[in-house]
Amino acid sequence: QVQLVESGGGLVQPGGSLRLSCTASRTIVTFIMGWYRQAPEKQRELVARITVGGTTTYGDAVKGRFTISRDDDENMVYLQMNNLETDDTAIYYCNAERRLLDGSEYWGQGTQVTVSS
């Protein structure tokens, strides 16, 4: 089991920045880590993911604005969000998965990000 706890969400004006953090209860070195988001009345979507080797993938809506990173020594994953837009308003969830290895996948409880003037 891996418990994931997100932090860093809040209210920000359009054009502003936020940095989300995800703290894992144990080592994440064998997990692909990701951030997903879900806006009201929309499906959950991929924001960004980072593999064990550090390869990153981003959703089209956030490319060039968001950056995912990981610190395996501290069991942490980060999402730096710049130039935020109102459409970025959503609950952001941290994800850890190694489905191909043993089928395991874990989710955090989410943190609210609201972009509004």
Secondary structure as GFF3:
##gff-version 3
##sequence-region A 1 117
A	DSSP	beta_strand	4	7	.	.	.	ID=ss1
A	DSSP	beta_strand	10	12	.	.	.	ID=ss2
A	DSSP	beta_strand	18	24	.	.	.	ID=ss3
A	DSSP	beta_strand	32	38	.	.	.	ID=ss4
A	DSSP	beta_strand	45	50	.	.	.	ID=ss5
A	DSSP	beta_strand	56	58	.	.	.	ID=ss6
A	DSSP	beta_strand	66	71	.	.	.	ID=ss7
A	DSSP	beta_strand	76	81	.	.	.	ID=ss8
A	DSSP	three_ten_helix	86	88	.	.	.	ID=ss9
A	DSSP	beta_strand	90	98	.	.	.	ID=ss10
A	DSSP	alpha_helix	99	102	.	.	.	ID=ss11
A	DSSP	beta_strand	104	107	.	.	.	ID=ss12
A	DSSP	beta_strand	111	115	.	.	.	ID=ss13
###
